[in-house]
Amino acid sequence: WASALAQMAARRLVPLLDRVLVQRLEPPTKSIGGVLLPESSQSKLNEGVVVAVGPGRRDKDGALLPMGVKPNDKVLLPQYGGNEVTINDEDFVLFRDEDILGVLAEK
């Protein structure tokens, strides 16, 4: 799912601790019937693809807590939040692992 440019950007930016680099999915520009949709009717999708993940955060004993997502997972994102990052003209959002709402399973 992640484009070649997104994979190159992931090599340049390695998230720290429990942060996750996500590329939001673009809203469709055509309806199912093939009608072009105006930009005003397109809303920001709350779905994205995980491009890179940090190693995880540590608990109070120093043990590494595993991340809940991995690269190429399709995830459900909160409507607001995250830090927007632009690398090589590609837009990404950095979220904490705990802010991601869920992983969308394939059919």
PEJOJO-V697594 format. One record per residue. N is the residue number from 1. PHI is phi in radians with two decimals (* if undefined). OMEGA is omega in whole degrees, 0 to 359 (none if undefined). D_LAST is the distance of its C-alpha to the last C-alpha in whole Angstrom. Layout:
N	PHI	OMEGA	D_LAST
N	PHI	OMEGA	D_LAST
This chain:
1	*	181	15
2	-1.19	180	19
3	-1.23	179	22
4	-1.09	178	25
5	-1.14	179	27
6	-1.14	179	24
7	-1.18	177	25
8	-1.14	179	28
9	-1.14	180	29
10	-1.12	177	27
11	-1.22	181	30
12	-1.42	182	32
13	-2.11	177	31
14	-1.85	181	30
15	-1.09	178	29
16	-1.68	176	32
17	0.88	185	31
18	-1.78	181	28
19	-1.61	184	27
20	-2.25	177	24
21	-1.61	186	24
22	-2.17	171	21
23	-1.87	180	21
24	-1.14	175	20
25	-1.35	180	18
26	-1.37	177	20
27	-1.18	180	20
28	-1.13	179	20
29	-1.71	178	23
30	-2.22	175	23
31	-1.35	179	21
32	-1.04	180	19
33	-1.41	177	22
34	1.67	179	24
35	-1.41	177	26
36	-1.19	181	27
37	-1.69	177	27
38	-1.20	181	29
39	-1.04	182	29
40	-1.16	181	30
41	-1.59	180	27
42	-1.53	178	25
43	-1.92	180	24
44	-1.23	180	23
45	-1.32	177	19
46	-1.68	178	19
47	-2.18	178	16
48	-2.77	178	17
49	-2.04	178	16
50	-1.23	181	18
51	-1.71	181	21
52	-2.67	177	23
53	-2.27	175	24
54	-1.38	182	27
55	-1.27	183	29
56	2.02	178	28
57	-1.79	182	31
58	-1.85	176	34
59	-1.44	185	35
60	-1.18	176	38
61	-1.57	179	39
62	1.62	179	38
63	-1.33	181	35
64	-1.37	177	32
65	-1.53	183	29
66	-1.19	178	26
67	-1.38	180	23
68	-1.50	181	20
69	-2.28	177	18
70	-2.38	180	18
71	-0.96	181	19
72	1.33	173	16
73	-1.24	173	14
74	-1.60	189	12
75	-2.16	175	14
76	-1.69	186	15
77	-1.88	173	19
78	-1.19	182	22
79	-1.14	181	24
80	-2.14	176	27
81	1.95	182	28
82	1.45	178	28
83	-1.92	181	30
84	-1.36	182	30
85	-2.34	176	31
86	-2.07	179	31
87	-2.30	180	32
88	0.90	180	33
89	1.09	175	32
90	-1.86	180	28
91	-1.67	179	27
92	-2.32	175	26
93	-2.31	176	26
94	-1.71	177	27
95	-2.11	168	26
96	-1.39	181	26
97	-0.97	183	24
98	-1.25	180	25
99	-1.43	180	24
100	-1.28	188	20
101	-1.35	179	19
102	3.08	177	15
103	-1.79	180	13
104	-1.53	182	9
105	-1.41	176	6
106	-1.32	180	4
107	-1.27	none	0
